[in-house]
Amino acid sequence: MSQDKKMFIKALRKKFKETPEDMYTKYYIYNAWKQSARKREFFELSKKLAKQRGIPGYNPEVHLGSPMGQRVLMPYQLSGTDIYCEADDLHIINNAAMQQMWHDIRRTVISGLDAAHMVLQKRLGKEVTPETVNNYLEILNHALPGGAVVQEHMAEINPGLVSDCYVKVFTGDDELASEIDKRYVIDINKQFPAEQAKQLKAAVGKKLYQVCRMPTAVSMCCDGGTMARWAAMQISMSMIDAYKLMAGEAAVGEFAFAAKHAEVIEMGTLTPWRRARGPNEPGGVPLGYIADICQASRVKPDDPCWVSLEVISMGAVLYDQFWFGSYMSGGVGFTQYATCTYTDNVLDDYTYFAADYVKKKYGAYGKIKPSWDLIKDVSTEVSLYGLEQYEKFPALMETHFGGSQRAAVVAAAAGIGISLATGNSTAGINSWYLSQLLHKEDLGRLGFYGYDQQDQCGSSNSFSWRSDEGLPFNLRGVNYPNYALNVGHQSAHSGIVQAAHAGKGDAWTTNPLVKIAFADKSLVFDFTHPRLCFGKGALREFMPAGERTLIVPSK
Amino acid sequence: MTNYKPQFYPGTTTPSKNRRKYMDPSYKLQKLRTISDDDLVRIMGHRVPGEAYKSTHPPLEETGEPACPIREMVTPTPGAKAGDRIRYIQLTDSVYIAPVAPYVRAWMYHNRWRGTDVGVLSGRVPLEMRERDLEKVAKELVETEIFDPARTGIRGATVHGHALRLDENGMMFDAQRRYIFNKKTKEVDYVKDQVGVPLDKPIPLGKPIAEDELRKRTSEFHASFEPFRKDQELIEWVQRIHMLRTMAGNDPESIKGV
């Protein structure tokens, strides 16, 4: 590949005035933090706020030793887009699109309707038809956002505050789907390419599932554990209304049981006590779920690299920025390096290199049997390619100025290469670990202590079957013991899962229900193009849900 | 085991050979510069030159030791014996063929000195020891061939710079500007201590090591002069370790003939 064709060159030229190959530059001449428009904005605002509240706040001059900006405070390009922004714009608190992505995941609960329908028919002798289902869905779309359906004197929720709340259904049965009011249906045939739709419908069969989206406002005020409860309460009340049931008879409890336990699919499982969070929190979202939540695979099914990179961006925001960077630590530290996997087209370049290498040398994706020869060859070649780019382009080395950034990006490409070749994500993660060991010996350095501890013992747990280590890779996540502090890894890991399936043309990676649930145009965040959406958030062009303008004083 | 001879490190290239050399405690590190004890104490910033060592416990001979087979086997270092507090020196190594890379530094510390507590990050290596022991080791760290005033930095905080391009004088970036290139003397002067507190007077640490000399001494690979991919022996060693670890995690019985 010629130098100019490297995918990251454009971003490097925008970041620095020197050529990307230049090893020398000047420092201490950039007017410190004042070189950044965003930091100037923060400073001016902070001065006003300090007057208003009587307490000083943001002040970049208190930085230890000397203020930030002794070198170029570089802009970042959202990979796969033409959007450039400042690093500050990618902090989750400064980016409404990132927040909405997380809210849209957390406020989602999938719940089967078949158990409830069986109770209605066999125990209560009620008739269930497409008409009664439509009636039920109309009622639930009133009740789920906070409307009363049974009680005669109730406080209700202002619909303007919860306009993003609704319920839809899906089924693998085309005939049944066609009989349900289309406003309530996630139409698999319309949302997915034909081959993917076929796979998904076969997996779902004749079952009917409802996808409840609780209000973003509830997600902001409560937690992930609220969601199934909120859904179950309103589902039960709606069943009473739709099928004219006695409020409180034992059978009604079955609806709540089905919605809370028997037929519920939450996006994340509970986390252990030492990191205690309820279900539907980022720590419990498996890698395979984040891959399925991302909808890039139905937009460009023939570009498995692009699909994997889009998944990785969501993994970076969810796991690294929300979970590790905020739930587990807080503060400012994690944005700066979590963004390396989805900015400046660096990982894109390494990933397409890996894909080309596999295609040219082995002929196809998803069909090569995993073997040591294959893993050693692809992992080593891709890792050395990535590492050499840092050495050939000092501007690139400066872009990823932390070792954890470089380690994540290089190993991600190595893992994706093997996933693509074999269609096996566990072989993919094994390649990741070989890459990390090679990286450590090449540069004589890797990440920070908390970063590379896992990578130095990861080879041995990649194919382990021991009960506390042996989990198919798709089902791992930060809830997997050795990944509990695995900062900066899970983003790429979700891409390694995705690549194994994208290369084979699979419609989903881990759970077809999750994949279908997010094939929904009514969602606020655009799960088909997450990187573009994050970019819009950075440019302040993304409109989130959950705003409170209806109930606060106007300015 | 009596005939066991440590091999320290595999590889056929200059960086591998230098890693092997620096890790071998029988190899005497070559002294390239002199820094007075007092100046080193000033740069580290833990005590004023001449000030007594602060202690966290009385000398061991006063406190007495509980019956413990480990304590009987391990002779305390002078700092431990005296009850010194633990203090640190932290070094940053540029990726542009500095003499030592962070992991090499840690391996070297463990092989060469006792009583070390080392951490390795991509851009810095903290070394914590009893204070008087630390000062002795720090002297060797700064005066010998494993230190280049331009591409090795003594930094307690705000350490980033290892991966940044070099400045117009070939110096590694330091946001706190703890050291400056003195254009008159062509030497590097430290003007602040490890955490950036200004020193009363500049402390010269000598001239940067010349590029061709660095290439001979470095333990870092770089595509521009000695690429990692050239060291096939080292690459195969890494691949073998990875393969054995993987197999051991899956089914240790499957490993034969190791």
Chai-1 contact restraints between the chains, C-beta under 6 A:
chainA,res_idxA,chainB,res_idxB,connection_type,confidence,min_distance_angstrom,max_distance_angstrom,comment,restraint_id
A,M23,B,R165,contact,1.0,0.0,6.0,A-B,restraint_1
A,Y24,B,R165,contact,1.0,0.0,6.0,A-B,restraint_2
A,Y24,B,L166,contact,1.0,0.0,6.0,A-B,restraint_3
A,T25,B,R165,contact,1.0,0.0,6.0,A-B,restraint_4
A,K26,B,E168,contact,1.0,0.0,6.0,A-B,restraint_5
A,Y27,B,D167,contact,1.0,0.0,6.0,A-B,restraint_6
A,Y27,B,F173,contact,1.0,0.0,6.0,A-B,restraint_7
A,L64,B,A157,contact,1.0,0.0,6.0,A-B,restraint_8
A,L64,B,T158,contact,1.0,0.0,6.0,A-B,restraint_9
A,G65,B,T158,contact,1.0,0.0,6.0,A-B,restraint_10
A,G65,B,Q176,contact,1.0,0.0,6.0,A-B,restraint_11
A,G65,B,G196,contact,1.0,0.0,6.0,A-B,restraint_12
A,S66,B,A175,contact,1.0,0.0,6.0,A-B,restraint_13
A,S66,B,Q176,contact,1.0,0.0,6.0,A-B,restraint_14
A,Q70,B,A175,contact,1.0,0.0,6.0,A-B,restraint_15
A,W372,B,M243,contact,1.0,0.0,6.0,A-B,restraint_16
A,K376,B,Q239,contact,1.0,0.0,6.0,A-B,restraint_17
A,L384,B,R229,contact,1.0,0.0,6.0,A-B,restraint_18
A,E388,B,A223,contact,1.0,0.0,6.0,A-B,restraint_19
A,E391,B,H222,contact,1.0,0.0,6.0,A-B,restraint_20
A,E391,B,A223,contact,1.0,0.0,6.0,A-B,restraint_21
A,K392,B,A223,contact,1.0,0.0,6.0,A-B,restraint_22
A,P394,B,R165,contact,1.0,0.0,6.0,A-B,restraint_23
A,M397,B,A163,contact,1.0,0.0,6.0,A-B,restraint_24
A,E398,B,L164,contact,1.0,0.0,6.0,A-B,restraint_25
A,E398,B,R165,contact,1.0,0.0,6.0,A-B,restraint_26
A,F401,B,A163,contact,1.0,0.0,6.0,A-B,restraint_27
A,G403,B,S122,contact,1.0,0.0,6.0,A-B,restraint_28
A,N430,B,T246,contact,1.0,0.0,6.0,A-B,restraint_29
A,L434,B,H242,contact,1.0,0.0,6.0,A-B,restraint_30
A,L437,B,V238,contact,1.0,0.0,6.0,A-B,restraint_31
A,L437,B,H242,contact,1.0,0.0,6.0,A-B,restraint_32
A,L438,B,V238,contact,1.0,0.0,6.0,A-B,restraint_33
A,E441,B,V238,contact,1.0,0.0,6.0,A-B,restraint_34
A,D442,B,F221,contact,1.0,0.0,6.0,A-B,restraint_35
A,D442,B,F228,contact,1.0,0.0,6.0,A-B,restraint_36
A,G444,B,A101,contact,1.0,0.0,6.0,A-B,restraint_37
A,G444,B,Y103,contact,1.0,0.0,6.0,A-B,restraint_38
A,G444,B,V104,contact,1.0,0.0,6.0,A-B,restraint_39
A,G444,B,E220,contact,1.0,0.0,6.0,A-B,restraint_40
A,R445,B,A101,contact,1.0,0.0,6.0,A-B,restraint_41
A,R445,B,P102,contact,1.0,0.0,6.0,A-B,restraint_42
A,R445,B,S122,contact,1.0,0.0,6.0,A-B,restraint_43
A,G447,B,S122,contact,1.0,0.0,6.0,A-B,restraint_44
A,F448,B,L121,contact,1.0,0.0,6.0,A-B,restraint_45
A,Y449,B,G119,contact,1.0,0.0,6.0,A-B,restraint_46
A,S459,B,H242,contact,1.0,0.0,6.0,A-B,restraint_47
A,S459,B,R245,contact,1.0,0.0,6.0,A-B,restraint_48
A,S459,B,T246,contact,1.0,0.0,6.0,A-B,restraint_49
A,S460,B,R245,contact,1.0,0.0,6.0,A-B,restraint_50
A,S460,B,A248,contact,1.0,0.0,6.0,A-B,restraint_51
A,S460,B,G249,contact,1.0,0.0,6.0,A-B,restraint_52
A,N461,B,G249,contact,1.0,0.0,6.0,A-B,restraint_53
A,S462,B,T246,contact,1.0,0.0,6.0,A-B,restraint_54
A,F463,B,T246,contact,1.0,0.0,6.0,A-B,restraint_55
A,F463,B,G249,contact,1.0,0.0,6.0,A-B,restraint_56
A,F463,B,N250,contact,1.0,0.0,6.0,A-B,restraint_57
A,S464,B,G249,contact,1.0,0.0,6.0,A-B,restraint_58
